[in-house]
Amino acid sequence: MKGRAVTAEVVEPYAQALMSVAKSHNLVERIGEDATAIRDTLKESQDLRLCLDSPIIQADKKKAVLRQVFGEAVHPFTLNFLMLLVDRRRIGFLDAICAQYQALQLEVNQAVLAEVTSAVELNDAQRDAVRQRVMAMTGARDVVLELQIDPDLIGGVIIKVGSQVIDASLRGQLRRIGLKLSSAS
C-alpha cells in the first residue's frame, strides 16, 4: 500500500506538469499521442525497461538511449520531459506518468476510458453500440475503448468504466444462473 502512495506522490505532479505545458502550448493531443507511443514501446521492449530502471546505467547513457529510441518520434517538449525525468531520477516511473497523463487527457476532453473484453473481435457497429451505451451511462462526451479478447467468455462482453462493471458475457450469465440454482436448493 505504501508503494502505491509513494508512486502516486511522484506520478501525479509530473503528469500534471506535463499537462500544464501541453495545455499552454495547445499540444494536449500531440503529447497524448507521444504518451501512447512511449507506453507501447515500453510494453514491447523489456530491454528498454531494464535499461531505464537500472541504477547502474548512468544518466547520460539513459538519455542517449531515449534520444535514439524516441528522438524524432516524439515532440521536443516530450523529449525534454524524458530528459528531466532522467535528471531527477524519476525515469523508472515513466509508464505510470504516461498513464496518468492519459487519464488527465480524458478529463480535459470530457471522455472516459472503457475497458471492453469480448469473446471475439468487435466490428465497427458493435464498438459504436458499446461507445453509445457508455456515453449514456456516464454522460461523457467521448469514450475511448480499450479492447481485449478473451475466448473464455464464450460470447458477449464485459465493460469496465472506472469501478463500474457491466458483465454481459455468456460466462457471467452462466455463473449467475449457477449461483441462483445453488442458492435455491
C-alpha positions in Angstrom: 0.0 0.0 0.0 2.8 2.4 0.9 4.4 1.7 -2.5 1.3 2.9 -4.3 1.1 6.1 -2.2 4.8 6.9 -2.9 4.2 6.2 -6.6 1.1 8.5 -6.7 3.1 11.2 -4.9 5.7 11.0 -7.7 3.5 10.3 -10.7 0.8 13.0 -10.1 2.9 16.1 -10.0 4.9 15.1 -13.1 1.8 14.2 -15.1 0.2 17.5 -14.0 3.3 19.4 -15.0 3.4 17.7 -18.4 -0.4 18.5 -18.9 0.2 22.1 -17.9 2.9 22.5 -20.5 0.8 20.7 -23.1 -2.2 23.0 -22.4 -0.2 26.2 -22.5 1.2 25.2 -25.9 -2.0 23.7 -27.3 -0.3 20.3 -27.5 -2.6 18.1 -25.3 -3.5 15.7 -28.1 0.1 15.6 -29.6 1.7 14.8 -26.2 -1.1 12.3 -25.6 -0.1 10.5 -28.8 3.6 10.6 -27.5 2.5 9.1 -24.2 0.7 6.3 -26.0 3.7 5.6 -28.2 6.0 5.6 -25.2 3.8 3.2 -23.3 3.5 0.9 -26.3 7.3 0.9 -26.7 7.9 0.2 -23.0 5.4 -2.7 -23.2 7.1 -4.2 -26.2 10.8 -3.8 -25.1 11.9 -5.4 -21.9 15.4 -4.3 -22.6 14.4 -0.6 -22.7 12.5 -1.0 -19.4 15.5 -2.7 -17.8 17.9 -0.1 -19.1 15.7 2.8 -17.7 15.1 1.1 -14.4 18.8 0.2 -13.8 20.6 2.2 -11.1 23.9 1.0 -12.6 23.4 2.7 -16.0 24.5 6.3 -15.9 22.1 9.1 -16.7 23.9 10.2 -19.9 23.6 6.7 -21.3 19.9 6.6 -20.5 19.5 9.9 -22.2 21.3 8.7 -25.3 19.1 5.6 -25.4 15.9 7.7 -25.1 17.1 10.1 -27.8 17.9 7.1 -30.1 14.5 5.4 -29.4 12.2 8.5 -29.3 14.2 11.4 -30.7 12.4 12.1 -33.9 9.2 10.2 -33.0 8.0 12.5 -30.1 7.5 16.2 -29.8 10.6 18.1 -28.5 8.7 19.0 -25.3 8.1 15.3 -24.7 11.8 14.5 -25.3 12.8 17.3 -22.9 10.4 15.9 -20.3 12.1 12.5 -20.7 15.5 14.1 -20.1 14.1 15.9 -17.0 12.9 12.5 -15.6 16.3 11.1 -16.1 18.0 14.1 -14.3 15.6 13.8 -11.4 15.9 10.0 -11.2 12.3 9.5 -11.9 12.6 7.7 -15.3 11.5 4.5 -13.6 8.0 6.0 -13.2 7.7 6.8 -17.0 5.0 4.3 -17.7 2.9 5.4 -14.7 3.4 9.1 -15.5 2.3 8.5 -19.2 -0.8 6.6 -17.9 -1.7 9.4 -15.5 -1.2 11.9 -18.3 -3.6 9.9 -20.5 -6.1 9.9 -17.6 -5.8 13.7 -17.3 -6.2 14.0 -21.1 -9.5 12.1 -20.9 -10.7 14.5 -18.2 -9.7 17.5 -20.3 -11.6 16.1 -23.3 -14.6 15.1 -21.0 -14.1 11.5 -22.1 -13.9 8.2 -20.2 -12.0 5.0 -20.7 -14.0 1.9 -21.2 -12.1 -1.4 -20.9 -14.1 -3.8 -23.1 -13.4 -7.6 -23.0 -15.1 -9.7 -25.6 -15.0 -13.3 -26.8 -14.3 -12.2 -30.4 -13.2 -9.0 -32.1 -15.9 -6.4 -32.2 -17.0 -5.0 -35.5 -17.5 -1.2 -36.0 -21.2 -1.3 -35.3 -20.7 -3.2 -32.1 -17.9 -0.8 -31.0 -20.2 2.1 -31.7 -23.0 0.5 -29.7 -20.7 0.0 -26.7 -19.5 3.6 -27.1 -23.1 4.9 -27.1 -24.0 2.7 -24.1 -21.1 4.0 -22.1 -21.8 7.6 -23.1 -25.4 7.2 -21.9 -24.3 5.6 -18.7 -21.6 8.2 -17.8 -22.7 11.4 -19.5 -19.3 11.7 -21.1 -18.8 13.5 -24.4 -16.5 10.8 -25.8 -15.5 7.3 -25.0 -12.1 5.7 -25.5 -12.3 2.0 -25.9 -9.5 -0.3 -24.8 -10.4 -3.6 -26.4 -9.3 -7.1 -25.3 -10.2 -10.5 -26.4 -10.9 -13.4 -24.0 -12.3 -16.5 -25.7 -13.2 -17.9 -22.3 -16.2 -15.5 -22.2 -17.9 -17.8 -24.8 -19.9 -14.8 -26.0 -21.0 -11.2 -25.1 -18.8 -8.5 -23.5 -17.6 -7.2 -20.2 -17.4 -3.4 -20.0 -15.5 -1.7 -17.2 -15.6 2.0 -16.7 -13.8 3.2 -13.6 -15.2 1.0 -10.8 -18.4 0.1 -12.7 -18.5 -3.3 -14.4 -21.2 -4.5 -16.7 -20.9 -8.2 -17.3 -23.0 -9.1 -20.4 -20.9 -12.2 -21.2 -22.3 -15.7 -21.6 -19.8 -16.9 -19.0 -21.1 -14.3 -16.5 -24.7 -15.3 -17.2 -24.0 -19.0 -16.7 -22.2 -18.1 -13.4 -25.3 -16.1 -12.2 -27.6 -19.0 -13.2 -25.4 -21.4 -11.3 -25.5 -19.2 -8.2 -29.3 -19.0 -8.3 -29.6 -22.7 -8.7 -27.3 -23.4 -5.8 -29.0 -20.9 -3.5 -32.4 -22.3 -4.4 -31.6 -25.8 -3.2 
